Amino acid sequence: MSILPMISSRALLRVLLKAGFKIVRQGGSHIRLQHFRDVTRQTTIPYHNADIPRWLLNEILKQAKFSVKEFLKLLKRTR
């Protein structure tokens, strides 16, 4: 069983914005984010009504250079 929770795209966006990411652009239903200090940390998240699958959340965290532990800590603070 995965320790990553099922999370909505709205909640994921809220966590990433608190972590120092900013919205660079939005194309349709996908939002492109970039860290304000480290420009190599960037990712794209789908902004749909459904929850983000765990495999996709894992890939987004890899692109954003987040560990699962850091993400879960930030998620607890934003809820």
PEQUI-V927722 format. One record per residue. N is the residue number from 1. PHI is phi in radians with two decimals (none if undefined). OMEGA is omega in whole degrees, -180 to 180 (* if undefined). Layout:
n:N phi:PHI omega:OMEGA
n:N phi:PHI omega:OMEGA
//
This chain:
n:1 phi:none omega:-179
n:2 phi:-1.40 omega:176
n:3 phi:-1.56 omega:176
n:4 phi:-1.33 omega:180
n:5 phi:-1.44 omega:168
n:6 phi:-1.32 omega:-173
n:7 phi:-2.42 omega:178
n:8 phi:-1.39 omega:180
n:9 phi:-1.18 omega:177
n:10 phi:-1.12 omega:179
n:11 phi:-1.18 omega:178
n:12 phi:-1.12 omega:178
n:13 phi:-1.06 omega:180
n:14 phi:-1.07 omega:180
n:15 phi:-1.14 omega:-178
n:16 phi:-1.16 omega:177
n:17 phi:-1.15 omega:177
n:18 phi:-1.18 omega:-178
n:19 phi:-1.45 omega:176
n:20 phi:1.85 omega:177
n:21 phi:-1.55 omega:176
n:22 phi:-2.27 omega:179
n:23 phi:-1.38 omega:180
n:24 phi:-1.58 omega:178
n:25 phi:-2.83 omega:176
n:26 phi:-2.33 omega:177
n:27 phi:-2.09 omega:-178
n:28 phi:1.17 omega:-177
n:29 phi:-1.84 omega:177
n:30 phi:-2.15 omega:-178
n:31 phi:-1.97 omega:179
n:32 phi:-1.69 omega:-178
n:33 phi:-2.10 omega:178
n:34 phi:-2.47 omega:179
n:35 phi:-1.25 omega:-173
n:36 phi:-1.31 omega:178
n:37 phi:-1.79 omega:-177
n:38 phi:-1.96 omega:-174
n:39 phi:-1.24 omega:176
n:40 phi:-1.37 omega:177
n:41 phi:-1.60 omega:180
n:42 phi:-2.50 omega:-178
n:43 phi:-2.74 omega:176
n:44 phi:-2.13 omega:178
n:45 phi:-2.08 omega:175
n:46 phi:-1.34 omega:180
n:47 phi:-1.99 omega:-179
n:48 phi:-2.01 omega:178
n:49 phi:-1.40 omega:-177
n:50 phi:-1.45 omega:175
n:51 phi:-1.22 omega:178
n:52 phi:-1.44 omega:179
n:53 phi:-1.09 omega:-177
n:54 phi:-1.07 omega:-179
n:55 phi:-1.12 omega:180
n:56 phi:-1.26 omega:177
n:57 phi:-1.06 omega:177
n:58 phi:-1.08 omega:179
n:59 phi:-1.17 omega:178
n:60 phi:-1.11 omega:179
n:61 phi:-1.14 omega:177
n:62 phi:-1.12 omega:180
n:63 phi:-1.11 omega:-179
n:64 phi:-1.44 omega:180
n:65 phi:1.03 omega:177
n:66 phi:-1.95 omega:170
n:67 phi:-1.52 omega:180
n:68 phi:-1.10 omega:-179
n:69 phi:-1.10 omega:178
n:70 phi:-1.08 omega:-179
n:71 phi:-1.10 omega:-179
n:72 phi:-1.12 omega:178
n:73 phi:-1.14 omega:178
n:74 phi:-1.15 omega:-180
n:75 phi:-1.10 omega:179
n:76 phi:-1.12 omega:-179
n:77 phi:-1.24 omega:-177
n:78 phi:-1.51 omega:-179
n:79 phi:-1.51 omega:*
//
